[in-house]
Amino acid sequence: MKLTPFNDPVYISRPMLPDLREMNDKLSEVWDSKWLTNNGPQHAEFENELERRLCASHLSLFNNGTIALMIACQSLRLSGEVITTPFTFPATIHTLAWNNIKPIFCDIDPETMNIDPARLESLITPQTTAILGVHVFGTPCNIKEIQRIADVYGLKVIYDAAHAFGVEIDSVPIGNFGDISMLSFHATKLFHTAEGGALLMKEKILKERIDFLKNFGIKNEEEVVMPGINGKMSELHSVLGLLNLKHVDQEIEKRRQLFSTYVECLDNIEGISFLIPEKTVKSNYQYFVIQIGPRQFGCSRDEVYEKFKKYNIFARKYFYPLCSNYSCYRHLPSSNPSLLTIANNVADQVLCLPLYGGLKQDDVKKICNILLSFKREI
Ligand SMILES: *Cc1c(COP(=O)(O)O)cnc(C)c1O
């Protein structure tokens, strides 16, 4: 295979899109109804379908994942300190800050890149009210150990499951763990509604509170029962969700095949490592993320990232920099890099490679060959 640059830029993801005629048909229903938002029929249907697809006891749709997570904190009346991971997208930590909660960063497990339960207990103080875990890249957190610790100390558990649509542990869908899980349906995610998100919860009473909170706290025309915000998903976004839901399994299957091509091509390469889903986990193959050991590979992550661009490949350094190193959080005592050595190391080595249904198997092979051409013998 000749290693020439790709003609068109290759990004890490491309959104799945339904057939435009299908979309037009659905949109004419909305046009005819003149009902564009506020719990319309498309919203109701999408909420039900999703609830069924994800085997959730209760589910509430949102205009985006960030507002959903903010409301999750509100609905559980969290305050004080919440223990979380620094290896995530900024939104996870910002939702705590917007709730006046102090984030306490916990180092990660190098095997899963998720919050390390062995380090949790030492971070708990009388101010701690919850643990906010992230199933980063769709790899489940150690949910059993996190729940055990939460139960001992009477803490709530929230999961940022933005990357984990459709993931299951021992056949149990990911939204069934902790008190609340958040999904993001942003256009860059595997399953999307352009902008959107959802909260999944077991308790009906929590769903009721959450539905008030996302609609200004309005109970009826006469009563406003709590200081809510606007977190509603529109009919237009619901329509896109309903259509994408029909095609998401096909998208996951395509990604699964491309993922295994990556694994075949990059297996046993010195200095390249990656996560393979455990046998007990049903993955959604949303991301293919490698870690580059600069000494063994002879080339650093940053060098690989820059060299890829010359071939028209736009990999992403997810998640670099760590949240604990942002100017708004690095003053926190728990942000001290000496307490987060694994997270800092992982953040310096990770690189997210292109993976989406529309990518060809030959594209993946070419990306791997280009990557291997960067390897320097030492
Ligand atoms: C995308 C993402 C979010 C934010 O979701 P939005 O729907 O874009 O608001 C939160 N957390 C993680 C880990 C994400 O990747």
The ligand as an ORCA input file, in Angstrom:
! r2SCAN-3c Opt
* xyz 0 1
  C     -20.044     15.236     25.075
  C     -19.802     15.088     26.509
  C     -20.527     15.815     27.467
  C     -21.428     16.955     27.101
  O     -22.537     16.615     26.398
  P     -23.309     17.730     25.536
  O     -24.495     16.964     25.031
  O     -22.393     18.150     24.426
  O     -23.676     18.848     26.414
  C     -20.318     15.538     28.799
  N     -19.434     14.616     29.203
  C     -18.698     13.910     28.330
  C     -17.733     12.888     28.839
  C     -18.837     14.144     26.945
  O     -18.058     13.493     26.084
*
